[in-house]
Amino acid sequence: MKGLLISILCFLITLAFGACRSSQPTAEELRRLIAAQLPVGSSKSQVATFLDSRGIRHSEMKDQFEYDDAHEYKKFRIITASIQRNSFWTKSQILMVFYFDDSDRLTKYDVKNVNTGL
């Protein structure tokens, strides 16, 4: 009887943790989607439409100052977006940063997982 109760308890715990799994895309899946649907040169409105159509909240375009690949301090125009990825054990988000040139055309993007707590 004790073995049956332990088996049932283990099953319920497994079921509970399985229910916590998110149906949202992973960072890698988003990278592949962006690469396929938003090539370099895409417009600001194409990026916003891509995000809006997936219910991904995002910022308006803003100026950001940071070091470029050549270690020079430069101004970039960016849109940031994020998806919350909370589970039973951790809190995290997928952070996306879209970089644009002065003509509001996509030059590059970054997608990464960011842990925000336990």
Contacts in CASP RR format, 6 or more apart in sequence:
PFRMAT RR
TARGET T0000
AUTHOR 0000-0000-0000
METHOD contacts of the structure
MODEL  1
MKGLLISILCFLITLAFGACRSSQPTAEELRRLIAAQLPVGSSKSQVATF
LDSRGIRHSEMKDQFEYDDAHEYKKFRIITASIQRNSFWTKSQILMVFYF
DDSDRLTKYDVKNVNTGL
16 88 0 8 1.000
17 88 0 8 1.000
20 87 0 8 1.000
20 88 0 8 1.000
21 87 0 8 1.000
22 85 0 8 1.000
22 87 0 8 1.000
24 83 0 8 1.000
24 85 0 8 1.000
24 94 0 8 1.000
25 33 0 8 1.000
25 83 0 8 1.000
25 94 0 8 1.000
26 94 0 8 1.000
27 94 0 8 1.000
27 111 0 8 1.000
27 112 0 8 1.000
27 113 0 8 1.000
30 83 0 8 1.000
30 94 0 8 1.000
30 96 0 8 1.000
30 111 0 8 1.000
31 111 0 8 1.000
34 50 0 8 1.000
34 96 0 8 1.000
34 109 0 8 1.000
34 111 0 8 1.000
37 50 0 8 1.000
38 46 0 8 1.000
38 47 0 8 1.000
38 50 0 8 1.000
38 98 0 8 1.000
38 106 0 8 1.000
38 109 0 8 1.000
39 106 0 8 1.000
40 105 0 8 1.000
40 106 0 8 1.000
40 107 0 8 1.000
40 108 0 8 1.000
41 105 0 8 1.000
41 106 0 8 1.000
41 107 0 8 1.000
42 105 0 8 1.000
42 106 0 8 1.000
43 104 0 8 1.000
43 105 0 8 1.000
43 106 0 8 1.000
44 61 0 8 1.000
44 79 0 8 1.000
44 100 0 8 1.000
44 104 0 8 1.000
44 105 0 8 1.000
44 106 0 8 1.000
46 106 0 8 1.000
47 79 0 8 1.000
47 98 0 8 1.000
47 106 0 8 1.000
48 58 0 8 1.000
48 79 0 8 1.000
51 57 0 8 1.000
51 58 0 8 1.000
51 79 0 8 1.000
51 81 0 8 1.000
52 58 0 8 1.000
56 81 0 8 1.000
56 82 0 8 1.000
56 83 0 8 1.000
56 96 0 8 1.000
57 81 0 8 1.000
57 82 0 8 1.000
58 79 0 8 1.000
58 80 0 8 1.000
58 81 0 8 1.000
58 82 0 8 1.000
58 96 0 8 1.000
59 78 0 8 1.000
59 79 0 8 1.000
59 80 0 8 1.000
59 81 0 8 1.000
60 79 0 8 1.000
61 77 0 8 1.000
61 78 0 8 1.000
61 79 0 8 1.000
61 100 0 8 1.000
61 104 0 8 1.000
62 77 0 8 1.000
62 78 0 8 1.000
62 79 0 8 1.000
63 75 0 8 1.000
63 76 0 8 1.000
63 77 0 8 1.000
63 78 0 8 1.000
64 75 0 8 1.000
64 76 0 8 1.000
64 77 0 8 1.000
64 78 0 8 1.000
65 73 0 8 1.000
65 74 0 8 1.000
65 75 0 8 1.000
65 76 0 8 1.000
66 73 0 8 1.000
66 74 0 8 1.000
66 76 0 8 1.000
67 73 0 8 1.000
67 74 0 8 1.000
68 74 0 8 1.000
68 76 0 8 1.000
76 99 0 8 1.000
76 100 0 8 1.000
77 99 0 8 1.000
77 100 0 8 1.000
77 101 0 8 1.000
77 102 0 8 1.000
77 104 0 8 1.000
78 97 0 8 1.000
78 98 0 8 1.000
78 99 0 8 1.000
78 100 0 8 1.000
79 97 0 8 1.000
79 98 0 8 1.000
79 100 0 8 1.000
80 95 0 8 1.000
80 96 0 8 1.000
80 97 0 8 1.000
80 98 0 8 1.000
81 95 0 8 1.000
81 96 0 8 1.000
81 98 0 8 1.000
82 93 0 8 1.000
82 94 0 8 1.000
82 95 0 8 1.000
82 96 0 8 1.000
83 93 0 8 1.000
83 94 0 8 1.000
84 91 0 8 1.000
84 92 0 8 1.000
84 93 0 8 1.000
85 91 0 8 1.000
85 92 0 8 1.000
85 93 0 8 1.000
85 94 0 8 1.000
85 113 0 8 1.000
86 92 0 8 1.000
89 118 0 8 1.000
90 115 0 8 1.000
90 117 0 8 1.000
90 118 0 8 1.000
91 115 0 8 1.000
91 116 0 8 1.000
91 117 0 8 1.000
91 118 0 8 1.000
92 113 0 8 1.000
92 114 0 8 1.000
92 115 0 8 1.000
92 116 0 8 1.000
92 117 0 8 1.000
93 113 0 8 1.000
93 114 0 8 1.000
93 116 0 8 1.000
94 111 0 8 1.000
94 112 0 8 1.000
94 113 0 8 1.000
94 114 0 8 1.000
95 110 0 8 1.000
95 111 0 8 1.000
95 112 0 8 1.000
95 113 0 8 1.000
95 114 0 8 1.000
96 109 0 8 1.000
96 110 0 8 1.000
96 111 0 8 1.000
97 109 0 8 1.000
97 110 0 8 1.000
98 106 0 8 1.000
98 109 0 8 1.000
99 106 0 8 1.000
99 107 0 8 1.000
99 108 0 8 1.000
99 109 0 8 1.000
99 110 0 8 1.000
100 106 0 8 1.000
100 107 0 8 1.000
101 107 0 8 1.000
END
